[in-house]
Amino acid sequence: MTTITFDTHKFIRTLKDAGVSEVQAESDLATKRDIVDLRRDIDVRFERVDGELKLNLWMLGVLLAGVISLVLKAFF
């Protein structure tokens, strides 16, 4: 596996020279692992929301069918 060296000190100096504050320039950088974990968390949350939306869709369908049946019963 190939590794790439990255001079963080030089990068921080470059950021400071570009006008970024010292506190912000020295903050931690996200690693590939951090990004993978974040994507997994987002996927889990979207799956839960998707499940809730499907449940709401079924509930709305049942409610609509009930209302239609009551309207039809009232007029026929």
PyMOL commands that place a pseudoatom at each C-alpha (Angstrom):
pseudoatom trace, name=CA, resn=MET, resi=1, chain=A, elem=C, hetatm=0, pos=[0.000, 0.000, 0.000]
pseudoatom trace, name=CA, resn=THR, resi=2, chain=A, elem=C, hetatm=0, pos=[1.352, 3.391, -0.928]
pseudoatom trace, name=CA, resn=THR, resi=3, chain=A, elem=C, hetatm=0, pos=[1.460, 6.066, 1.708]
pseudoatom trace, name=CA, resn=ILE, resi=4, chain=A, elem=C, hetatm=0, pos=[1.536, 9.768, 1.044]
pseudoatom trace, name=CA, resn=THR, resi=5, chain=A, elem=C, hetatm=0, pos=[3.351, 12.038, 3.441]
pseudoatom trace, name=CA, resn=PHE, resi=6, chain=A, elem=C, hetatm=0, pos=[1.676, 15.309, 4.289]
pseudoatom trace, name=CA, resn=ASP, resi=7, chain=A, elem=C, hetatm=0, pos=[3.472, 18.135, 6.063]
pseudoatom trace, name=CA, resn=THR, resi=8, chain=A, elem=C, hetatm=0, pos=[0.784, 19.510, 8.351]
pseudoatom trace, name=CA, resn=HIS, resi=9, chain=A, elem=C, hetatm=0, pos=[3.053, 22.200, 9.774]
pseudoatom trace, name=CA, resn=LYS, resi=10, chain=A, elem=C, hetatm=0, pos=[3.722, 23.587, 6.305]
pseudoatom trace, name=CA, resn=PHE, resi=11, chain=A, elem=C, hetatm=0, pos=[0.014, 23.474, 5.522]
pseudoatom trace, name=CA, resn=ILE, resi=12, chain=A, elem=C, hetatm=0, pos=[-0.822, 25.367, 8.732]
pseudoatom trace, name=CA, resn=ARG, resi=13, chain=A, elem=C, hetatm=0, pos=[1.741, 28.043, 7.824]
pseudoatom trace, name=CA, resn=THR, resi=14, chain=A, elem=C, hetatm=0, pos=[0.208, 28.300, 4.341]
pseudoatom trace, name=CA, resn=LEU, resi=15, chain=A, elem=C, hetatm=0, pos=[-3.233, 28.775, 5.855]
pseudoatom trace, name=CA, resn=LYS, resi=16, chain=A, elem=C, hetatm=0, pos=[-1.967, 31.433, 8.280]
pseudoatom trace, name=CA, resn=ASP, resi=17, chain=A, elem=C, hetatm=0, pos=[-0.242, 33.266, 5.433]
pseudoatom trace, name=CA, resn=ALA, resi=18, chain=A, elem=C, hetatm=0, pos=[-3.517, 33.212, 3.502]
pseudoatom trace, name=CA, resn=GLY, resi=19, chain=A, elem=C, hetatm=0, pos=[-5.282, 34.987, 6.375]
pseudoatom trace, name=CA, resn=VAL, resi=20, chain=A, elem=C, hetatm=0, pos=[-6.899, 32.101, 8.238]
pseudoatom trace, name=CA, resn=SER, resi=21, chain=A, elem=C, hetatm=0, pos=[-6.897, 32.538, 12.011]
pseudoatom trace, name=CA, resn=GLU, resi=22, chain=A, elem=C, hetatm=0, pos=[-4.432, 30.461, 14.021]
pseudoatom trace, name=CA, resn=VAL, resi=23, chain=A, elem=C, hetatm=0, pos=[-7.141, 28.560, 15.898]
pseudoatom trace, name=CA, resn=GLN, resi=24, chain=A, elem=C, hetatm=0, pos=[-8.917, 27.589, 12.691]
pseudoatom trace, name=CA, resn=ALA, resi=25, chain=A, elem=C, hetatm=0, pos=[-5.680, 26.706, 10.880]
pseudoatom trace, name=CA, resn=GLU, resi=26, chain=A, elem=C, hetatm=0, pos=[-4.608, 24.329, 13.648]
pseudoatom trace, name=CA, resn=SER, resi=27, chain=A, elem=C, hetatm=0, pos=[-7.955, 22.516, 13.895]
pseudoatom trace, name=CA, resn=ASP, resi=28, chain=A, elem=C, hetatm=0, pos=[-8.062, 18.775, 13.252]
pseudoatom trace, name=CA, resn=LEU, resi=29, chain=A, elem=C, hetatm=0, pos=[-8.568, 17.589, 9.699]
pseudoatom trace, name=CA, resn=ALA, resi=30, chain=A, elem=C, hetatm=0, pos=[-11.105, 14.919, 8.794]
pseudoatom trace, name=CA, resn=THR, resi=31, chain=A, elem=C, hetatm=0, pos=[-9.621, 11.594, 7.820]
pseudoatom trace, name=CA, resn=LYS, resi=32, chain=A, elem=C, hetatm=0, pos=[-11.053, 9.151, 5.312]
pseudoatom trace, name=CA, resn=ARG, resi=33, chain=A, elem=C, hetatm=0, pos=[-12.245, 7.063, 8.247]
pseudoatom trace, name=CA, resn=ASP, resi=34, chain=A, elem=C, hetatm=0, pos=[-14.133, 10.066, 9.670]
pseudoatom trace, name=CA, resn=ILE, resi=35, chain=A, elem=C, hetatm=0, pos=[-15.846, 10.616, 6.337]
pseudoatom trace, name=CA, resn=VAL, resi=36, chain=A, elem=C, hetatm=0, pos=[-16.775, 6.927, 6.004]
pseudoatom trace, name=CA, resn=ASP, resi=37, chain=A, elem=C, hetatm=0, pos=[-18.230, 6.928, 9.534]
pseudoatom trace, name=CA, resn=LEU, resi=38, chain=A, elem=C, hetatm=0, pos=[-20.204, 10.090, 8.798]
pseudoatom trace, name=CA, resn=ARG, resi=39, chain=A, elem=C, hetatm=0, pos=[-21.608, 8.637, 5.583]
pseudoatom trace, name=CA, resn=ARG, resi=40, chain=A, elem=C, hetatm=0, pos=[-22.644, 5.477, 7.419]
pseudoatom trace, name=CA, resn=ASP, resi=41, chain=A, elem=C, hetatm=0, pos=[-24.423, 7.534, 10.098]
pseudoatom trace, name=CA, resn=ILE, resi=42, chain=A, elem=C, hetatm=0, pos=[-26.221, 9.571, 7.433]
pseudoatom trace, name=CA, resn=ASP, resi=43, chain=A, elem=C, hetatm=0, pos=[-27.280, 6.399, 5.607]
pseudoatom trace, name=CA, resn=VAL, resi=44, chain=A, elem=C, hetatm=0, pos=[-28.699, 4.929, 8.822]
pseudoatom trace, name=CA, resn=ARG, resi=45, chain=A, elem=C, hetatm=0, pos=[-30.687, 8.097, 9.529]
pseudoatom trace, name=CA, resn=PHE, resi=46, chain=A, elem=C, hetatm=0, pos=[-32.052, 8.252, 5.982]
pseudoatom trace, name=CA, resn=GLU, resi=47, chain=A, elem=C, hetatm=0, pos=[-33.101, 4.595, 6.170]
pseudoatom trace, name=CA, resn=ARG, resi=48, chain=A, elem=C, hetatm=0, pos=[-35.038, 5.344, 9.365]
pseudoatom trace, name=CA, resn=VAL, resi=49, chain=A, elem=C, hetatm=0, pos=[-36.684, 8.403, 7.814]
pseudoatom trace, name=CA, resn=ASP, resi=50, chain=A, elem=C, hetatm=0, pos=[-37.527, 6.404, 4.691]
pseudoatom trace, name=CA, resn=GLY, resi=51, chain=A, elem=C, hetatm=0, pos=[-39.194, 3.745, 6.843]
pseudoatom trace, name=CA, resn=GLU, resi=52, chain=A, elem=C, hetatm=0, pos=[-41.204, 6.365, 8.696]
pseudoatom trace, name=CA, resn=LEU, resi=53, chain=A, elem=C, hetatm=0, pos=[-42.346, 7.931, 5.417]
pseudoatom trace, name=CA, resn=LYS, resi=54, chain=A, elem=C, hetatm=0, pos=[-43.483, 4.556, 4.097]
pseudoatom trace, name=CA, resn=LEU, resi=55, chain=A, elem=C, hetatm=0, pos=[-45.442, 3.954, 7.301]
pseudoatom trace, name=CA, resn=ASN, resi=56, chain=A, elem=C, hetatm=0, pos=[-47.067, 7.391, 7.003]
pseudoatom trace, name=CA, resn=LEU, resi=57, chain=A, elem=C, hetatm=0, pos=[-47.971, 6.660, 3.385]
pseudoatom trace, name=CA, resn=TRP, resi=58, chain=A, elem=C, hetatm=0, pos=[-49.720, 3.414, 4.385]
pseudoatom trace, name=CA, resn=MET, resi=59, chain=A, elem=C, hetatm=0, pos=[-51.537, 5.152, 7.233]
pseudoatom trace, name=CA, resn=LEU, resi=60, chain=A, elem=C, hetatm=0, pos=[-52.700, 7.897, 4.874]
pseudoatom trace, name=CA, resn=GLY, resi=61, chain=A, elem=C, hetatm=0, pos=[-53.935, 5.299, 2.385]
pseudoatom trace, name=CA, resn=VAL, resi=62, chain=A, elem=C, hetatm=0, pos=[-55.947, 3.459, 5.029]
pseudoatom trace, name=CA, resn=LEU, resi=63, chain=A, elem=C, hetatm=0, pos=[-57.393, 6.737, 6.328]
pseudoatom trace, name=CA, resn=LEU, resi=64, chain=A, elem=C, hetatm=0, pos=[-58.325, 7.857, 2.815]
pseudoatom trace, name=CA, resn=ALA, resi=65, chain=A, elem=C, hetatm=0, pos=[-59.978, 4.501, 2.086]
pseudoatom trace, name=CA, resn=GLY, resi=66, chain=A, elem=C, hetatm=0, pos=[-62.008, 4.829, 5.295]
pseudoatom trace, name=CA, resn=VAL, resi=67, chain=A, elem=C, hetatm=0, pos=[-63.155, 8.341, 4.449]
pseudoatom trace, name=CA, resn=ILE, resi=68, chain=A, elem=C, hetatm=0, pos=[-64.108, 7.341, 0.908]
pseudoatom trace, name=CA, resn=SER, resi=69, chain=A, elem=C, hetatm=0, pos=[-66.085, 4.357, 2.206]
pseudoatom trace, name=CA, resn=LEU, resi=70, chain=A, elem=C, hetatm=0, pos=[-67.995, 6.610, 4.643]
pseudoatom trace, name=CA, resn=VAL, resi=71, chain=A, elem=C, hetatm=0, pos=[-68.764, 9.140, 1.901]
pseudoatom trace, name=CA, resn=LEU, resi=72, chain=A, elem=C, hetatm=0, pos=[-69.980, 6.396, -0.438]
pseudoatom trace, name=CA, resn=LYS, resi=73, chain=A, elem=C, hetatm=0, pos=[-72.100, 4.874, 2.344]
pseudoatom trace, name=CA, resn=ALA, resi=74, chain=A, elem=C, hetatm=0, pos=[-73.711, 8.263, 3.051]
pseudoatom trace, name=CA, resn=PHE, resi=75, chain=A, elem=C, hetatm=0, pos=[-74.764, 8.817, -0.554]
pseudoatom trace, name=CA, resn=PHE, resi=76, chain=A, elem=C, hetatm=0, pos=[-75.668, 5.286, -1.664]
for i in range(1, 76): cmd.bond("trace and resi %d" % i, "trace and resi %d" % (i + 1))
show_as sticks, trace
zoom trace
